[in-house]
Amino acid sequence: MCGSAAAARETQLVDDVDAFPGHIACDGDSRSEIVVPIVAAGDDGDDRLVAIIDVDCAVLAGFDEVDRLWLEKLAGLIGRSCDW
């Protein structure tokens, strides 16, 4: 899922990681996952991927749109605030 989020530069929110094609489990107990890319402005003005927020949950459908909203806000803050 990290690769998908990085390639698309879009949050991946998956209710059932076993149903996600090509999922590689970081934790065998993981059942759902949210992955949020962190993008920062480069010196040339182009946005670039600099990091990923990856959170696993041991229950199915452990994340929702509220989680997406706040993690995306956090990713934006980190992307703007750090000296990449």
C-alpha positions in Angstrom: 0.0 0.0 0.0 2.9 2.3 0.6 4.0 1.9 -3.0 0.5 2.7 -4.2 0.2 5.8 -2.1 3.6 7.0 -3.2 2.9 6.4 -6.9 -0.5 8.0 -6.8 0.4 10.6 -4.2 -3.0 9.8 -2.7 -4.1 8.4 0.6 -4.9 4.7 0.6 -7.6 3.7 3.0 -8.2 -0.1 3.0 -10.8 -1.7 5.1 -9.5 -5.2 4.5 -5.8 -5.6 3.7 -6.3 -9.2 2.6 -8.4 -7.9 -0.3 -5.8 -5.4 -1.4 -3.9 -6.9 -4.4 -0.2 -7.2 -3.7 -0.4 -6.2 0.0 2.7 -6.8 2.0 2.0 -7.1 5.7 4.3 -5.2 8.0 2.4 -6.7 10.9 0.8 -10.1 10.6 -2.1 -8.9 12.9 -2.9 -6.0 10.6 -6.5 -6.2 9.1 -6.9 -2.6 7.9 -4.6 0.2 7.0 -4.3 3.8 6.1 -1.3 5.2 4.2 -0.9 9.0 3.7 1.9 10.4 1.5 3.8 13.5 2.7 4.6 15.9 -0.1 6.8 19.0 0.2 7.8 21.7 -2.3 11.2 21.1 -3.7 13.8 23.7 -4.4 12.7 23.8 -8.0 9.1 24.5 -7.0 7.9 21.0 -7.9 6.2 19.0 -5.2 8.0 15.8 -4.2 7.2 12.9 -2.1 9.3 13.0 1.1 7.7 10.5 3.5 4.8 8.3 4.2 2.5 8.0 7.2 1.5 4.3 7.5 -0.8 3.1 10.2 -2.1 -0.5 10.7 -5.1 -1.6 12.6 -5.9 -5.1 14.0 -9.6 -4.9 13.1 -11.4 -4.7 9.8 -12.4 -1.2 8.7 -10.5 0.3 11.5 -10.2 3.7 9.8 -12.7 6.1 8.4 -13.0 9.5 6.6 -12.4 11.4 9.8 -9.0 9.6 10.2 -8.2 10.3 6.5 -9.0 14.0 7.0 -6.8 14.5 10.1 -3.9 12.4 8.9 -3.9 14.3 5.6 -3.9 17.6 7.6 -1.0 16.2 9.6 0.9 15.2 6.5 0.4 18.7 5.0 1.7 20.3 8.2 4.8 18.0 8.3 5.4 18.6 4.6 5.4 22.3 5.0 7.2 22.5 8.4 10.2 20.2 7.9 13.4 21.2 6.2 13.5 18.4 3.6 
